Amino acid sequence: MAAYNYQALDAEGKKVKGVLEADSERQVRLLLREQKLKPMVVTEAGNKGKARVEKGDKPSFMQGSRHAAVKISSSELCLITRQLATLVQSSLPLAEALQAAAQQSVKPKVKGMLLDVRGRVLEGHTLAYGMAEFPKVFDELYCSMVRAGESAGFLGKVLEQLADYTESSHHSRQQMTQAMMYPSVLVVFALCVVGGLMTFVVPDLIAIFENTESELPILTRGLIACSDFFSNWGLLTFAIIGGLFFSFKMLLRKPSRLYRWHQLKLRLPLIGGVIRSSDTTRFASTLSILMASGVPLLQGLKIAGEVLTNRVLRKSCAEVAMKVQEGGSLSRALASTEQFPPMMVHMIASGEASGELESMLERCATNQGRELDAKLGTLMSAFEPLIVVLMGGAVLMIVIAVLLPIFEMNNLVG
């Protein structure tokens, strides 16, 4: 059985949309007619192609796309994972758990995806196989953990760990967004204030001194030059900056340039530390969950490396996996790259010696998370006052440049 999206007309002529599970499009149309609905569009959820339309009907749109194009938000993924974990741990059969999760979803896209995964399960495939058809929703980490949980016989526990992981990742992203929101608004506001002063206010004030025969102070002359530049070339300047930014993004499409750019970011003060802490936290947390789910260490290292955002750290993780494959220990392989924090390396070495690598990796993730929060706090506490000082300094320079000629005129009159 598969999931089908449909668009139909009810008895009053109103359009209704939804998802039904059936063996074929023909069966979907029969089910709709039994519900006194006139089918207009019926497409298999996730399949690309033209929908079959009832003769005489002209739908406003055609629905359907490939499985790979299906994408949902991180909050929706958190909710789905938590629902499945709760239902599976309640000893509910997997197909019924997927059916219940689909019924609780209000979005047709999510409902269709879950019913399609259920159809694969009813056909005899594993849950991981069905989820792998939606790579933009269930990534390699997700599918690998589900596959390990199914093979080991503790899918409910793995789904619960995945629910905790997805919720933690979603919370971290929200924290990062909230932390950057205030400085971003402050920067935009400061630029708008200074740009408005230079374009609209300063020219009117400076016009007072244009007819004076005395030479204006150098600060005032500089302000006049800046104001003229903003008035005449402001839009062109912003267009050039936008073009340079776009060109820079295009240059970074080449892997070698992108790698050098990521190297530079790691060397930047404060920012480099935040990037390193963020990626190493993600690495330790991912590897801990994978190993706790029964995924082998070598496979876990390869998957954990894919979740890293910095290309330098990702390459280092690949080197670590190669050395572990050759028989080396994880701690020594991490230390040889000189990219991972020493405290993290020592804790992993201790975990290997005591046979508690999984729990030690979890502690590493917790410690790295705390360090990341501290570095973010330091960065924000330094950045926000800096923006205020720069904005205040710019306004002060404008005020002084305007007042200096007035003071000189008063001295001459005196």
C-alpha positions as CSV (number, residue, x, y, z in Angstrom):
1,M,0.0,0.0,0.0
2,A,1.1,3.6,-0.7
3,A,0.0,7.1,0.3
4,Y,-1.8,9.3,-2.2
5,N,-2.5,13.0,-2.1
6,Y,-5.9,14.0,-3.5
7,Q,-7.9,17.1,-4.3
8,A,-11.6,16.7,-4.6
9,L,-14.9,18.5,-4.6
10,D,-17.5,17.9,-1.9
11,A,-21.3,18.1,-2.3
12,E,-21.3,21.9,-2.0
13,G,-18.6,22.3,-4.6
14,K,-15.8,23.2,-2.2
15,K,-12.3,21.9,-2.8
16,V,-10.9,19.5,-0.1
17,K,-7.4,18.1,0.1
18,G,-6.0,15.2,2.0
19,V,-4.0,12.0,2.0
20,L,-5.4,8.4,1.7
21,E,-3.6,5.1,1.9
22,A,-4.5,2.6,-0.8
23,D,-3.2,0.0,-3.3
24,S,-3.7,2.2,-6.4
25,E,-5.1,5.5,-7.7
26,R,-8.2,3.7,-8.8
27,Q,-8.9,2.5,-5.2
28,V,-8.4,6.1,-4.0
29,R,-11.0,7.4,-6.4
30,L,-13.4,4.7,-5.3
31,L,-12.9,5.6,-1.7
32,L,-13.5,9.3,-2.4
33,R,-16.7,8.5,-4.3
34,E,-17.9,6.4,-1.3
35,Q,-17.4,9.6,0.8
36,K,-19.5,11.5,-1.7
37,L,-16.4,13.4,-3.0
38,K,-15.7,14.1,-6.7
39,P,-11.9,13.4,-7.3
40,M,-10.0,16.0,-9.2
41,V,-6.3,15.2,-8.7
42,V,-4.8,12.0,-7.3
43,T,-1.1,11.6,-7.1
44,E,1.1,9.1,-5.2
45,A,2.8,11.0,-2.4
46,G,6.4,11.7,-3.4
47,N,6.3,10.6,-7.0
48,K,7.1,13.1,-9.8
49,G,4.8,13.2,-12.8
50,K,1.5,14.5,-14.0
51,A,-1.5,13.6,-12.0
52,R,-4.4,11.9,-13.6
53,V,-7.3,14.3,-13.7
54,E,-11.0,13.4,-14.0
55,K,-12.3,14.4,-17.4
56,G,-13.9,17.8,-17.4
57,D,-12.2,19.1,-14.3
58,K,-9.5,21.8,-14.4
59,P,-7.5,21.8,-11.2
60,S,-5.7,24.9,-10.1
61,F,-2.4,23.1,-9.6
62,M,-0.7,19.7,-10.0
63,Q,0.7,18.2,-6.9
64,G,3.6,15.8,-6.7
65,S,7.4,15.7,-6.4
66,R,10.2,13.2,-5.8
67,H,10.8,11.8,-2.3
68,A,14.2,13.6,-2.3
69,A,12.4,16.9,-2.6
70,V,10.3,16.4,0.5
71,K,11.6,18.6,3.4
72,I,10.1,19.5,6.8
73,S,11.2,21.8,9.6
74,S,13.4,20.6,12.5
75,S,10.5,21.2,14.9
76,E,8.3,18.9,12.9
77,L,11.0,16.2,12.8
78,C,11.4,16.5,16.6
79,L,7.6,16.0,17.1
80,I,7.5,13.0,14.7
81,T,10.5,11.3,16.4
82,R,9.1,11.8,19.9
83,Q,5.7,10.4,18.8
84,L,7.2,7.4,17.2
85,A,9.4,6.8,20.2
86,T,6.5,6.9,22.6
87,L,4.2,4.7,20.4
88,V,6.9,2.1,19.7
89,Q,7.9,1.9,23.4
90,S,4.2,1.3,24.2
91,S,4.5,-2.0,22.3
92,L,2.4,-0.8,19.4
93,P,3.2,-2.5,16.1
94,L,5.4,-0.3,13.9
95,A,2.8,0.0,11.1
96,E,0.2,1.1,13.6
97,A,2.6,3.6,15.2
98,L,3.3,5.2,11.8
99,Q,-0.5,5.2,11.1
100,A,-1.2,6.9,14.5
101,A,1.6,9.5,13.9
102,A,0.2,10.3,10.5
103,Q,-3.3,10.8,11.8
104,Q,-2.0,13.2,14.4
105,S,-0.2,15.3,11.8
106,V,-2.2,18.3,10.4
107,K,0.1,18.9,7.4
108,P,-0.7,16.8,4.3
109,K,3.0,16.8,3.4
110,V,4.0,15.2,6.7
111,K,1.0,12.8,6.7
112,G,1.8,11.7,3.2
113,M,5.4,11.0,4.0
114,L,4.6,8.9,7.1
115,L,2.0,6.9,5.2
116,D,4.5,6.3,2.5
117,V,7.0,5.0,5.0
118,R,4.2,2.8,6.5
119,G,3.5,1.5,3.0
120,R,7.2,0.4,2.7
121,V,7.0,-1.3,6.1
122,L,3.8,-3.2,5.1
123,E,5.6,-4.3,2.0
124,G,8.2,-6.0,4.2
125,H,10.9,-3.4,4.1
126,T,12.6,-2.1,7.3
127,L,11.8,1.3,8.8
128,A,15.2,2.6,7.9
129,Y,14.7,1.6,4.3
130,G,11.4,3.6,4.1
131,M,13.0,6.6,5.8
132,A,16.0,6.6,3.5
133,E,13.7,7.5,0.6
134,F,13.4,10.9,2.3
135,P,17.0,12.0,2.6
136,K,16.2,15.7,3.3
137,V,14.1,14.7,6.3
138,F,15.9,11.6,7.6
139,D,19.7,12.1,7.1
140,E,22.3,9.4,7.2
141,L,22.8,9.7,11.0
142,Y,19.1,9.2,11.6
143,C,18.7,6.2,9.2
144,S,21.9,4.5,10.6
145,M,20.6,4.7,14.1
146,V,17.2,3.4,13.2
147,R,18.9,0.5,11.2
148,A,21.1,-0.3,14.2
149,G,18.1,-0.3,16.5
150,E,16.1,-2.5,14.3
151,S,18.9,-5.1,13.9
152,A,19.6,-5.1,17.6
153,G,16.0,-5.3,18.7
154,F,15.7,-2.1,20.7
155,L,14.1,0.3,18.2
156,G,12.1,2.1,20.9
157,K,15.2,3.0,22.9
158,V,17.0,4.3,19.8
159,L,14.0,6.4,18.7
160,E,14.0,7.9,22.2
161,Q,17.7,8.8,21.9
162,L,17.0,10.2,18.5
163,A,14.1,12.3,19.9
164,D,16.4,13.7,22.6
165,Y,19.1,14.4,20.0
166,T,16.8,16.2,17.5
167,E,15.2,18.3,20.3
168,S,18.7,19.2,21.6
169,S,19.9,20.1,18.1
170,H,16.8,22.2,17.5
171,H,17.2,24.0,20.8
172,S,20.9,24.7,20.0
173,R,19.9,26.2,16.7
174,Q,17.3,28.4,18.3
175,Q,19.8,29.6,20.9
176,M,22.3,30.5,18.2
177,T,19.5,32.4,16.2
178,Q,18.4,34.3,19.3
179,A,22.0,35.1,20.3
180,M,22.7,36.6,16.9
181,M,19.3,38.4,16.5
182,Y,20.0,41.4,18.8
183,P,23.5,42.2,17.5
184,S,22.2,41.9,13.9
185,V,19.3,44.3,14.6
186,L,21.7,46.6,16.3
187,V,24.1,46.7,13.4
188,V,21.4,47.3,10.8
189,F,19.9,50.1,13.0
190,A,23.3,51.7,13.5
191,L,24.0,51.7,9.7
192,C,20.6,53.1,8.9
193,V,21.0,55.9,11.5
194,V,24.5,56.9,10.3
195,G,23.4,56.6,6.7
196,G,20.3,58.7,7.2
197,L,22.3,61.4,9.1
198,M,24.9,61.6,6.3
199,T,22.3,61.6,3.5
200,F,19.5,63.8,4.8
201,V,20.5,65.7,8.0
202,V,24.2,66.7,7.5
203,P,23.7,68.4,4.1
204,D,21.1,70.8,5.5
205,L,23.3,71.6,8.5
206,I,26.5,72.1,6.4
207,A,24.6,74.4,4.0
208,I,24.8,77.1,6.7
209,F,28.5,77.3,6.4
210,E,28.8,77.3,2.6
211,N,28.7,81.1,2.2
212,T,31.3,81.7,4.9
213,E,34.7,83.0,3.6
214,S,36.7,81.4,6.4
215,E,38.2,77.9,5.9
216,L,36.2,75.2,7.6
217,P,37.9,72.8,10.1
218,I,39.3,69.6,8.5
219,L,36.8,67.4,10.4
220,T,33.9,69.4,8.9
221,R,35.5,69.2,5.4
222,G,35.8,65.4,5.8
223,L,32.1,65.2,6.9
224,I,31.0,67.2,3.9
225,A,33.0,64.9,1.6
226,C,31.4,61.8,3.2
227,S,28.0,63.3,3.0
228,D,28.5,64.1,-0.7
229,F,29.7,60.6,-1.3
230,F,26.7,59.0,0.4
231,S,24.3,61.3,-1.5
232,N,25.8,60.7,-4.9
233,W,27.3,57.2,-4.8
234,G,25.5,55.5,-1.8
235,L,23.2,53.2,-3.9
236,L,26.1,52.3,-6.2
237,T,28.3,51.5,-3.3
238,F,25.7,49.2,-1.8
239,A,25.3,47.5,-5.2
240,I,29.1,47.0,-5.5
241,I,29.2,45.5,-2.0
242,G,26.4,43.2,-2.8
243,G,28.2,42.2,-6.0
244,L,31.4,41.5,-4.2
245,F,29.6,39.4,-1.6
246,F,27.9,37.4,-4.4
247,S,31.3,37.0,-6.2
248,F,32.9,35.8,-2.9
249,K,30.1,33.1,-2.5
250,M,30.7,32.0,-6.1
251,L,34.5,31.7,-5.5
252,L,33.8,29.5,-2.4
253,R,32.1,26.9,-4.6
254,K,35.6,25.6,-5.5
255,P,36.5,23.1,-2.8
256,S,40.1,24.2,-2.4
257,R,39.1,27.9,-1.9
258,L,36.4,26.8,0.6
259,Y,38.9,24.7,2.5
260,R,41.3,27.7,2.8
261,W,38.4,29.9,3.9
262,H,37.5,27.5,6.6
263,Q,41.1,27.4,7.7
264,L,41.1,31.2,8.0
265,K,37.9,31.1,10.1
266,L,39.4,28.7,12.6
267,R,42.3,31.1,13.1
268,L,40.1,34.1,13.8
269,P,40.1,35.2,17.5
270,L,36.9,34.3,19.4
271,I,35.0,33.3,16.2
272,G,37.4,30.5,15.5
273,G,36.9,29.2,19.1
274,V,33.2,29.3,18.7
275,I,33.3,27.3,15.4
276,R,35.6,24.7,16.8
277,S,33.6,24.2,20.0
278,S,30.4,24.0,18.1
279,D,31.7,21.3,15.7
280,T,33.5,19.3,18.3
281,T,30.4,19.3,20.5
282,R,28.3,18.0,17.6
283,F,31.0,15.4,16.8
284,A,31.1,14.0,20.4
285,S,27.3,14.1,20.8
286,T,26.7,12.3,17.5
287,L,29.4,9.7,18.1
288,S,28.1,9.0,21.6
289,I,24.5,8.4,20.4
290,L,25.7,6.2,17.5
291,M,27.8,4.0,19.7
292,A,25.0,3.8,22.3
293,S,22.7,2.7,19.5
294,G,25.0,-0.2,18.5
295,V,26.6,1.4,15.5
296,P,30.3,0.3,15.1
297,L,33.0,2.8,15.9
298,L,34.4,3.1,12.4
299,Q,31.0,3.6,10.8
300,G,30.1,6.1,13.6
301,L,33.2,8.1,12.9
302,K,32.3,8.4,9.2
303,I,28.8,9.5,10.0
304,A,29.9,11.9,12.7
305,G,32.3,13.5,10.3
306,E,29.5,14.3,7.9
307,V,27.7,16.4,10.5
308,L,30.7,18.8,10.9
309,T,30.3,22.1,9.2
310,N,33.9,23.1,9.0
311,R,35.8,21.4,6.1
312,V,39.1,21.4,8.0
313,L,37.6,19.5,10.9
314,R,35.7,17.2,8.6
315,K,39.0,16.3,6.8
316,S,40.6,15.7,10.2
317,C,37.7,13.4,11.2
318,A,38.2,11.4,8.0
319,E,41.9,11.0,8.9
320,V,40.9,9.8,12.4
321,A,38.6,7.2,10.8
322,M,41.4,6.0,8.6
323,K,43.9,5.6,11.5
324,V,41.3,3.8,13.6
325,Q,40.6,1.5,10.7
326,E,44.4,0.8,10.6
327,G,44.2,-0.3,14.3
328,G,45.1,2.9,16.2
329,S,43.2,4.1,19.2
330,L,40.6,6.9,18.9
331,S,42.3,9.2,21.4
332,R,45.7,9.0,19.6
333,A,44.1,9.5,16.2
334,L,42.3,12.6,17.5
335,A,45.5,14.0,19.2
336,S,47.5,13.5,16.0
337,T,45.2,15.9,14.0
338,E,45.8,18.8,16.6
339,Q,42.3,20.0,15.7
340,F,40.3,18.7,18.7
341,P,40.5,20.2,22.2
342,P,43.1,18.5,24.5
343,M,40.5,18.1,27.3
344,M,38.3,16.1,24.9
345,V,41.2,13.9,23.8
346,H,42.2,13.2,27.4
347,M,38.6,12.3,28.4
348,I,38.3,9.9,25.4
349,A,41.6,8.3,26.3
350,S,40.2,7.8,29.8
351,G,37.0,6.3,28.4
352,E,39.0,3.9,26.2
353,A,41.1,2.7,29.2
354,S,38.1,2.2,31.4
355,G,35.9,0.6,28.8
356,E,33.3,3.4,29.1
357,L,33.8,5.3,25.9
358,E,30.1,5.9,25.2
359,S,29.5,7.6,28.6
360,M,32.8,9.5,28.3
361,L,31.8,10.8,24.8
362,E,28.5,12.0,26.3
363,R,30.4,13.8,29.0
364,C,32.7,15.4,26.4
365,A,29.6,16.6,24.5
366,T,28.3,18.1,27.7
367,N,31.6,19.8,28.6
368,Q,32.0,21.1,25.0
369,G,28.5,22.4,25.1
370,R,29.2,24.4,28.3
371,E,32.4,25.7,26.8
372,L,30.5,26.8,23.6
373,D,27.9,28.6,25.7
374,A,30.7,30.4,27.6
375,K,32.4,31.4,24.3
376,L,29.2,32.6,22.8
377,G,28.5,34.7,25.9
378,T,32.0,36.2,25.7
379,L,31.6,37.0,22.0
380,M,28.2,38.6,22.5
381,S,29.3,40.5,25.5
382,A,32.2,42.0,23.5
383,F,30.3,42.5,20.3
384,E,27.2,44.3,21.6
385,P,29.1,47.1,23.5
386,L,31.5,47.5,20.5
387,I,28.5,48.2,18.2
388,V,27.1,50.7,20.7
389,V,30.5,52.5,21.0
390,L,31.0,52.6,17.3
391,M,27.6,54.0,16.7
392,G,28.0,56.6,19.5
393,G,31.4,57.5,18.2
394,A,30.1,58.1,14.6
395,V,27.2,60.3,15.9
396,L,29.7,62.2,18.2
397,M,32.0,62.9,15.2
398,I,29.1,64.2,13.2
399,V,28.0,66.5,16.1
400,I,31.6,67.8,16.6
401,A,32.1,68.4,12.9
402,V,28.9,70.5,12.8
403,L,29.7,72.5,16.1
404,L,33.3,73.3,15.3
405,P,32.5,76.0,12.6
406,I,29.8,77.5,15.0
407,F,32.4,77.8,17.7
408,E,34.9,79.5,15.3
409,M,32.2,82.0,14.1
410,N,31.4,82.9,17.8
411,N,35.1,83.5,18.4
412,L,35.3,85.8,15.4
413,V,32.2,87.7,16.4
414,G,33.6,88.1,20.0
